[in-house]
Amino acid sequence: MSLKRKDLLSISSLSPEEIDLILEAAEPFKEVSGREIKKVPALRGKTVVNLFFEPSTRTSTSFELAAKRLSADVINFSPGSSSVVKGETLLDTARNIESMQADIIVLRHSSSGAAESLARHVRSSVINAGDGWHEHPTQGLLDLFTIKEKKGRLSGLSVAIVGDVAHSRVARSDIHALLKMGAEVRVVGPPTMIPAFIERMGVKVFSNFDAALPGVDVIIMLRLQLERQGRSLFPSMREYATLYGLNSERVQRTGTDLLVMHPGPINRGVEISHEVADSSQAAILDQVSNGVAVRMGLMYLLSQLQ
Amino acid sequence: MSSIENQPPEETPIMDGHEMGRALTRIAHEIVERNKGVKNLALVGIRTAGVPLAKRLQKIIRNIEQVDVPLGELDITLYRDDLGLRKNQPVLKRTDITFHISDLIVVLVDDVLFSGRTIRAAMDGLMDLGRPAEIQLAVLIDRGHRQLPIRANYVGKNIPTSRDENIRVFLEELGDHDRVCKLESGGQVDQP
């Protein structure tokens, strides 16, 4: 089977078979990243453009590293240093980039649906690297990859996603991804951070973290996005940390060999305690290295399509 | 190589399991003789069929020299020269070479030598892993029609073929009984 699509825009549009295919394609690239010479010639002569309209360090670095390890040429394009400040639209910017014969455009944008609308207008493959509060599909894929690597399976696992689910594209991609692969999903957070009607997606909703803990195999902690929301969603940081922070005691309470994940960057002492973040159960740094492998696999698959 | 789909085309037998065993035994002896023992020697099988063949050679060499030579598995997909020119993405598998190949004599092992493009890709792949002292090539079948200046050091059997014939090596490890057959224009697509 091969991936018969030009773009990767969301997890919700992928079939479980396509997800499996991408996860399998990522596997050999882990070995490449462990080599002394971390480079293979698969995308030699191709051009990858990182088009980031929102600040991002780790995602853009991860994409850049992935493309470089595949031998592609990489251009990083961010609005501060470009003509966007001069009033050019997203589409005009992208058409300019396309005229430079870009094969893959990696787009991050603050508007939901930006990647999809771009994909309709350019011939290049478009990878959504986060659009507004909509999706962040490569994060969803790398989370699946990490869970599968550590737990050996996805189906039948119980996964809790904790924090500001309403304003998290990571959460949305993770929920779609996990449900498609047969996992049970519990979302945990104060009612101000849980979107209305989210249970219609097929998840269980908890406002009490402790009640969601028993039997949970994986906990994905979301970052408290202080810069995005101010402090209006909860009374104080201290209260948030007490009610929704992950500490050793809560890890104990799951009664399982818990896997702890976090998309980063972590706020130590807020959503996750020092001991848990540095414990052997935390796969936070594995997520980072797996992210490069997953993005390599994805770009390899997309670049093979005529 | 995977088994054939739909109606199997006409098979002309070329080698049975016994002949295959003898050819591999001779190759193993030649490897040991040419390299004056097994010091600094390593075997690397090219996925898929080269891997079980390399394992068999390792076993025969163990019987001759009482030494296990290091064995690796190489996937050449990312080094192919026809990437992006095919309708389907070739299936990626993992390269598994856990030892340092620098300064070793590496014997590449594959089932069929045809255009030589697979071997070119394999050599590029090996070079990215280190600097071997020497690369040698062992194949079960050499069917001619080279498109690159490549020659095997050890050959199980030379078989004259026409370009549109298809040579298939079936191995027990891959779910068949051991044999080599010629198939009439059965659509050789896997390994150019």
Interface residues (C-beta under 8 A of the other chain):
Chain A: S2 L3 E24 A25 E27 P28 E31 V32 R35 E36 I37 K39 V40 P41 A42 G297 Y300 L301 S303 Q304 L305 Q306
Chain B: D75 T77 L78 Y79 L83 G84 R86 K87 N88 Q89 P90 L92 K93 R94 T95 D96 D124 D128 L129 G130
